[in-house]
Amino acid sequence: MEDKKIVVLIKISPKNGKEKEIEAELLNFVDQLKGDESCIKYQFHREADKKGNFLFYEIWKDKKAVAKHLASDHIKNFWINYNEDLAEPVEITFWEIIE
């Protein structure tokens, strides 16, 4: 199981008035993902009907790579600096690819 690709969906909902600040910070994550060879694919989305909600769609080479990413300093710093600016807890779900 550890060597299987894993899909990660991350939903982030900022409080009203914090959307632009959160979006700018999340765009920094995109730049960092570009250099991570363990991240096979990533897409950053803004909800069409509610512009303040964001979604990351990511495919990682395995669970170990996801765990390393989630434990990275930039992710930890996001939780520390922006947790109070979120309308609800960040929703992270993990999916196996069925091929």
C-alpha positions in Angstrom: 0.0 0.0 0.0 2.8 2.5 0.8 4.1 2.4 -2.8 0.8 3.3 -4.4 0.1 6.7 -5.7 -2.2 8.8 -3.5 -4.6 11.5 -4.3 -5.1 14.3 -1.8 -8.0 16.8 -1.8 -7.6 19.8 0.5 -10.5 22.2 0.9 -9.8 25.6 2.5 -12.5 28.1 3.5 -11.3 31.5 4.6 -13.4 33.8 6.8 -15.1 36.7 5.0 -12.6 39.4 4.2 -9.6 37.0 4.4 -10.0 35.4 1.0 -7.3 37.4 -0.9 -4.8 37.1 1.9 -5.3 33.3 2.1 -5.2 33.0 -1.7 -1.9 34.8 -1.9 -0.4 32.4 0.7 -1.8 29.4 -1.0 -0.2 30.5 -4.3 3.1 30.2 -2.4 2.3 26.6 -1.9 1.9 26.1 -5.7 5.4 27.5 -6.2 6.8 25.1 -3.6 5.0 22.1 -5.1 6.6 22.9 -8.5 9.9 21.8 -7.1 8.8 18.7 -5.3 9.5 15.6 -7.4 7.2 13.5 -5.2 4.2 15.5 -6.3 3.2 14.1 -9.6 0.3 16.5 -10.2 -1.3 19.4 -8.5 -4.1 21.8 -9.3 -5.2 24.8 -7.3 -8.9 25.7 -7.7 -11.2 28.5 -6.6 -14.9 27.5 -6.1 -17.0 28.8 -9.0 -20.0 29.8 -7.0 -18.3 31.0 -3.8 -15.1 32.6 -4.8 -13.5 32.5 -1.3 -13.3 28.7 -1.1 -10.2 26.9 -2.4 -9.3 23.3 -3.3 -6.0 21.6 -3.9 -6.1 18.5 -6.0 -2.8 16.6 -5.7 -1.4 13.3 -6.8 1.6 12.0 -4.8 4.0 9.1 -5.5 3.1 7.5 -2.1 1.8 8.1 1.4 5.3 8.8 2.7 5.7 11.7 0.3 2.4 13.2 1.5 3.4 12.8 5.1 6.7 14.5 4.5 4.9 17.4 2.7 2.3 17.8 5.4 5.1 18.0 8.0 7.1 20.6 6.1 7.8 24.0 7.6 5.7 26.0 5.1 2.6 23.8 5.9 3.2 24.1 9.7 3.7 27.9 9.3 0.4 28.2 7.4 -1.5 26.5 10.3 0.2 28.8 12.9 -0.3 32.0 10.9 -3.7 31.5 9.3 -5.7 29.1 11.3 -7.7 31.8 12.9 -8.5 33.3 9.5 -10.4 30.1 8.4 -14.2 29.9 8.5 -14.0 26.1 9.2 -11.3 23.5 9.7 -9.3 22.6 6.6 -10.7 19.4 5.1 -8.1 16.9 3.9 -9.1 13.6 2.3 -6.9 10.8 0.9 -7.9 8.7 -2.1 -6.4 5.7 -3.8 -6.4 5.6 -7.6 -8.3 2.6 -9.0 -6.7 1.5 -12.2 
